[in-house]
């Protein structure tokens, strides 16, 4: 419930209806004469905030720079217009607002009661004292809101928002070094060998040689030897490339959530 301690934070607050829709922003706060309790908020509505409507705020809830009221946006748009040029609201104007929102004032307290249908007609005879406007600001938080015979609490729970971030997992490098190894290669080589050929002398050839004289004949023999030479040539290229591999990982985390229990004071609790 909103009281004088919240008035400082109400000015320029967003006004939210009972369905969570924004109605507008608070321009002025109207207080009850005598008690100074905040009763109505003069709210700017419309696309450019040019329209003004009165919204009951005593049963509202202030949180996070906004005030939530137990009426709908449609009710506010259809509310009667007020002539408040002298910063004062007459009893007739108040009664018109109470009738529109289905409320009655409790005498000299400024409290609002919700009315249902025919019940409202017999109880609207009560009147509230006059009300004045103030331009003070407002803030504050309430965990529970009561509107007439309804009470509610807001439950919250934590959710896990899981994302990814890139971290360094390791490094891979290519290092080239020289090793020596033994190779065995078979190479064919050729060499010359001497062969003695004997054949009979015939005809005139028999008279060409010198008989009983020392002679010699000579022949040069050849052979092949393996010759080893080294040459350098490129055999292959080696490089490193990266591939992105996606895998599934299970993430565990603890979250908190709120639960609500109903306790009754009019009945004894049973034990198991």
Secondary structure by P-SEA (a helix, b strand, c coil): ccccccccccccbbbbcccccccccccbbbbcccccccccccccccccccbbbbbbcccccccccbbbccccaaaaaaccccccccccccaaaaaaaaaaacccccccccbbbbbccccccccccccccccccccccccccccccccccbbbbbbbbbbbbcbbbbbbcbbbbbbbbbbbbbbbbbbbbbbbbbbbbbbbbcccccccccccccbbbbbbbbbbbbbbbbbbbbccccbbbbbbbbbbbbbbbbbbbbbbbbbbccbbbbcc
